[in-house]
């Protein structure tokens, strides 16, 4: 039997401080997220970061809690159901399940369930359009760890899909809601997560980013993929004037620029009155989109007399479900060969 595993980042079990602290601890303790010696990471996470951030983060998560779950969990579960239904209706018996890298259900439990149900060929789909060590590599590593107990299951890994025509088409169709200046706001990363250790990031600005295209970097440069993805979506949607920015900075190190708040401030100074903001690095709405953009950024921009329109993530958009189901069906039709991809 074949199966597809859709993996998203996850959310805390609830907005209670204890649950949020547990979630932050799991997330930040991952060596793919904080790339430093494990002992230093352990001390920073457990003695400094989590104790200082848990209460504030819990108060923010409370704002998007519906009493039972968080939007990212709900929307990912809806995505699973719709994709499974489409496959069934088209005659494919591929099992479809979701898991969370940090949170419930964990990857190891879902993999165990699928293996017990008879899955021997597994397509892992990390629900992150762009390559990043902290998301894609972490998810792949955890899945491989889970499969060590299920050696009869062969693994295929779906690659980053920022330039997949079906994905670009769906994103472009949503971008037609845009009004005024458009900002593509991507989740920020430390420069140390870039394949060049950030050496080109300072000189590679919005007008020169194509100059750093190097086929050796193409598959693992998050920043390059963000700019290429934004250009593809904007071109398909007929948007000529747009900005690229990065959000969600944590700590005091060097991160990708330009920052979303700096970009908004500059546009405000240039007398831009209407903004449309979309967050293509997220496939499901979460704290970073619903709070950072649709609440916090909106309040800041509109306090100066402007108007901000947030364009929601794909979530369980029917066209996105069609695209995913189509990709899974195409994989399922392939003959069984050992074509495991390595990231």
Secondary structure, 3 states (H helix, E strand, C coil): CEEEEEEECCCCCCCCHHHHHHHHHHHHCCCCCCCCCHHHHHHHHHHHHHHHHHHHHHHHHHHCECCCCEHHHHHHHHHHHHHHHHHHHCCCCCEEEEEECCCCCEHHHHHHHHHHCCCCEEEEEECCCCCCHHHHHHHHHHHHHHHCCCCCCEEEECCCCCCCHHHHHHHHHHHCCCCCEEEEEEECCEHHHCCCCCCCCCCCCCCCHHHHCCHHHHCCCHHHHHHHHHHHHHHHHCCCCEEEEEECCCCCCCECCCEHHHHHHHHHHCCCCEEEEECCCCCCCCHHHHCHHHHHHHHHHHCCCCEEEEECCCCCCHHHHHHHHHHHHHHHHCCCCCCCCCC
